[in-house]
């Protein structure tokens, strides 16, 4: 990947001193924790093959069934109902579908479309993603939920990205970082590092680009 910077005269230069790579992170083995906003929680019912996030500690049997006062588990059911009511009061709640066909992914129930033949590969209503209301509108919360799911889908499929910057003059690694959920985030952080490099080299610029 080539690096270019634009000087204050709007002239574009190739930065040949650096060798930049942005790509699939083969060194990622799925041992790291999934990091996301404190405003967001993901809760997915147990799966026989995978371990997914269960951040709300929901007991689905108490949410999907009714219990009478003389039932043995009535008090447990009542507590779970109270907890769920509080979650719904404080958050925007979006149901989740699960798709498994060569790769795995979650999507919002609200955005569900007919998959035709591949509908057999989808499990419906397998969990929730909740976004704290704070000062967000419903549409803003949905966008956050979709972006978080996009990151999470990359995480559970090991589709993570890294960048590496090599200083050709010194023949050594200048900087490297792994574990980005999106390539655009890896590229943005890579550009920030290159900008720092240019400042330290007293090279004036107005923009840095990767091509």
N, C-alpha and C positions, 0 to 999 in steps of 0.2 A: 504494500500500500504506500503510495507516494504522499508526501506532505508538502503543502504549499502555504506560504504566508503572503499577505498583501501589505505593501508598505504604505506610508502616508501619502505617496504620490499615486496611489492606486495601481502600482505595478506589482504583478504577481511573480513570486519567486519560488522555485522548488528548493526545499530544505534537504539537500543531499547528505548533510552530516548525520541525519537520523534515519534509521530503518524501522518502520512502524508496521506492526502486525495486529489486526483485530479479527478474531475469529472464534470458532467453536472451542470451548474450554475442555480439552481432553483430560485435563488433570483433575476435573471435578468428579468426585465419587459419591456424592449424595449424603455426605456425613454432616454437613453444616445445617444449622437451623434456618428455616425460612423466615426472612425478616420482612415485615410490612408495617404499615402505619398502626399506631396504637388506637386509632379510630375504628379499625376494622377487625372483625373476628370471623373466623371460618369454622363451621362445625359440621362434620360429615359423619354419617352413620358408619359403623364398622363394616369393613370389606374383608372377604375371605382371603384375598391375595395381597392387599396393599394396606399400609398404615397412613391414613390421612389426618389432617388437622381436626382436633376435637376440642376447640378452645372454649366453648360455652358449657361443656360437660353436660349436654342435654341427654335426658333419658327418654328416648322416643316412645317407649311403651306407655309412658304416662301422658304423653301429648296426643297420642293417636287413639287412646281408649278412655272410656268413662268408668269411674269407680263410684260405688255407693258407700254411704257412711259405715255400713256394716262389713265392708270389704277389708281384708287384712292390710292391704297396701293403700288404704284411703288417705292416710296422713301423708305418706310419701307422694302420692298423686297430687294432693292439695298443695304441697310445698313446690312441686315442679310446675304446677299451673301458675302459682304466684310468681315464680322466677321467670317463667315465659312471658307473663303479662308485663313484668318490669322491663324485660328485654325489648318488647315491642313498644313500650312507652318511650324508651330512651334512644331507640335506634330505628333506622329504616331497615326492614327485613326483606331479603330476596331469597326465594327458593332456588335450589340448585338441581340440575340434571347432570348425569355422568355418561360419557361416551367412551367406548373402548373398541378400537379397531386399528390395529398396528401401533397406535399410540393411545394415550389416555388424556381426557380433558374434562373440565367442568364448565358449565354455561348457566346463564340465568334462565329460570323457568319462564320469566316474563318475555324473554327474547326467543323462545322456542319456535322453531320452524319444522315443517314436516320433512323428514329425512328419507321418506320413501322406503326403498329396500333396506337402507341402513338403520331404519328405526329399531330393528331388532338388536342393534348394538348399543342402544341407549337405555339407561335406567333413569326413571323419572323420580323427582322429589326425593333426592338422597341426602339432603342437608340444607344448610343455610349459610349465607354470608350476610353479616349485619354491619351497618355503617352508622356510627354514632351521629345523632341528628345535629348536635352542636348548633351551628348557624347555617347549615347546608339545606339546599332545596332537595326535593326528591330526585330531580334529574341530575343534580350534581352528585348526590350520593350514589346513584346508579352508575354514573361514569367512573367513580372511584371503585365501585364493586367490580365493574368490568375490567378495569386496568389491573386491579389486584389479582383477579382470576387469570388474566393473561400472563402475569408474572408467575403465578402459582403453577399454571399449566406448563410453563417452560421449566420450572423447578422440578416438578415430579417426572418430567420426561428427560431430565438431564440436558436440556437445551440451554446451557449457559454459555456466556461469552467472556473472553478475556482480551486484554491488550498487552502488548510488549513493545517497548521503545528501546532500541539499541543505538548507542553512540558509536558510529563508524570510525570516528577519529581515535577514540580511546579503545575501540574494540571490546566494549563491555556493555552490559545492560544498564540503561539509564533509569528505567522504571518499568514495573510490571504489576498488573492487578488482575485478579481472577474473580469469578463468581457473579457476573452481572446477569440479571434476568432478561435484559433487552440489549440488543447490539447497539442501539442508539445511545443507551446510557454508557456503555463501554467507550464508544466513540467520543461522547461529550467529555468524559473524564480524561480520556487520552489527550484531547485537544487542550484541556485545562493544564495538563502537565507540560505539553509542548509550549504553551504560552509562558509558563514559568521558566522553561528552558531558554526561550528567546529573550526574556527580560534579563536573565542572568548573563546572557551573552551580549547584552547591550544592543540587541537587534530591535529596531523599531518596527511595529506592525499595527495593522488595524483589524486583521482577520486571519484566522488559521483554518485551513481546510484539509480534509483527507480524501484522496481519490484512489 
